[in-house]
């Protein structure tokens, strides 16, 4: 496949780019600072682009089979998700690309009927990440309500840590978290699952939480 990757120089995005290349995909990495791309490959094109400009994105989406987003603004830019998704979808429509796989998080929705782990619900959300998680929910809601012409999947991983990918089974549920799994997982395994989504029609138009067991 030919993939356009957003957030390609981030800590998860780099894993996704590397694994996509290992699997034989062609990758166009659309980044803010091309010098931060540490991977080189004949099938990798690194482009400076603006995620807030559909015109900037459209020309690089043309001919792609899917758009993969590992964008993350963190607490410094908590509205990145809701602001960028509108432009990403607009560019996809203009370019004729329908498949989108985007990274979200456990706990993006605060659901009193489906409480997540204590650390997410009572520490991270109220004290640190509430604005970020709420904005991820705005992104996901936009895709559900305003982008039914897009074959999207949002991937909701547990907390993220670094390390080489494993062959562990990745458990998934269509909910806010995955019961019985660890509260942390490897960014490299998140990238592995995101690439698997490209061949899983059952994940289309779904919000999928993922996790691993020890």
N, C-alpha and C positions, 0 to 999 in steps of 0.2 A: 504494500500500500504506500501511498504518498501521504505523509502526515505533516500538518502544520502544528507546531508546538509553541504555546505561549507560556511564559514563565520558565523558559528552557534553561536559564542559568541559575535558577533557584536550587535548593538542596534536594528537592524531589524531582524537579524538572531535569536536572542533569542525569539522574538515574534513568528517567524515561527516555531521554534522547539516546543514551548509550545502549539501553536494552532494545530500543526500536531498531537501531542500526545493526545490532547483533542478530536480530531476527530478519534482517534483509529489507527493512522498510527504507524508503527515501524520506528524509526529514528536512523540513524548512523550519529553522528555529528563528522565531520573530522575537527579538529582544531589545531592550532599551540600550544596553551597553555591550556591543559585540565582543569587546576585548575580554569580557568575563567568561566567554565560552572556552572551556578547557579541553573540549573534545574536538578532534579533527577526523574527517572521514570523507571518502570520495562521494558518499551518498548524503552528506550533510551540507546544507546551505545555511549560513548564518546571516540574517538580515536585520538591520535596524528598523524598528517599526514602532508605531504609537497605538497602544491598545484602546485609546480614546478616540481614534479616528477610523471610521469605517473605510474611508477611501485608502488610508495607509494599509489597512489589513487586507482589503479585497484583492488587490493585485497579487498578494502572496498566497491567498486562499485558492485562487483559480487553479483548477486541475488537481486539487487535493481530494483525497477520499474521506478525510476526517480532520477535525480540529481537536487537539488535546490541550487542556488548560491546567497548568499547575500554578496559576497565579496566586500570590499571597501578599497581602499588604500588611498583615499583622496589626498591632495596636497603633502603629504610626499612620496607617492609612486604612482604617476599618471599613470605609465605604467602597473600597476598590471593587469588590465583587459585584455589587448592584450597579455601579456606574459602568464598569467595563462590559458586563454581559449584554447590555443593550447594543453596544457598538459591535461586539463580536457577532451577535446574531444578525445584525443588519448586514455586516460584511459577508457572512456566510450566505445569506439570501442572495445578495448581489453576485456572489461568486458561484452560486449553484451547489454549495456544499451542505449536506443534510446531517452528517453524523458529528456529534459533539460528545466528548468525555471530559468532564470538569471535576476538579477536586474540591470537596467541601470538608466537612468534619463531623465526627460524633457530636451530638448535642446542638446541631445548628438550629433545631426547633426546640423550644421549651414546652414540653407536653406533660402536663400534670398527671395524665393517665398512662404515661410511658416514661417514667423517670429513669435516667441513665445512672452511671456509677456515681457514688458519693462525691468523688473528687471533681467530676464535671459539673454536677448540679449544684453543689454547695460551696465549692472553692473556686474553680476556674471561671465558671460563668459569672457569679456575682462579683468576684473580686478582680478578675483580670481580663477575661475574654468575652464578656457579654456583648459588647458592641460589635466585635468581629463575628461572633456566632450569629447574632441577630441579622447581620448584613448578608451572611451566607444564606440564611433563610429567605431573605428578600430575593437573592439571585435564584434560588431554587423555585420560589413561588412564581417569579417572572417566567421561567422556563415552562412551568406547568400551565400557567394561565395565558401567556402571551406568545408562546413559541411552540405551538402544537405541530407546526410544519417542520420542526427540527427534531431529529432522532437523538435526543440527549440522554445521557446518563450522568448523574452526579454521584461521585464516589465519596463516601463519608468514612474516612479512616479514624482509628483510635489515635491517641497521642503519638507523635512522631519522634523517632530517634534514628541515628545514623548507623550504617553498617552494610556489609555486602548482602545481596539478596539471598534468600534461602529457598528451599523447596517445600517449606511448610505449607500445609493446607490453609487456604485463606477462607474463613467462614464469612458468610454474608447473609444479611437479612434486610428486608425492605422496611426499615424502621430507623430510629434515631441512634441506635447502638446495637452491638451484637452481644447478647447475653452469654455468659460463661467463657468469655475471651479476655485476654490481657488488656490493660488500659493503655498500653504502648505497643507500637509495631514499627517495623523498619520502613523508612521512606522508599528503599529499594523494592520492598515487597508491595508497597502501594503502587509503584510504577508498574510492577509486574501485573497486578490485577487490572490496572487501567488499560494496559495493552490487551489483556484477555477480553475485556469488554467489547473490543472491536469485532469479535467473532461470536458474541453472545446476544442474539436477538432478544432473549428474554429480559435483558437489562434495559432495553430501549424504553424511553419515557419513564424511567424509574429513578428514585433516590435510593442508593444501595449503601448500607453501612457494612463495614468490613472489620475483621479482627482476626487475630491468631491466638492459639493456645500454646502454653509452655511445652 
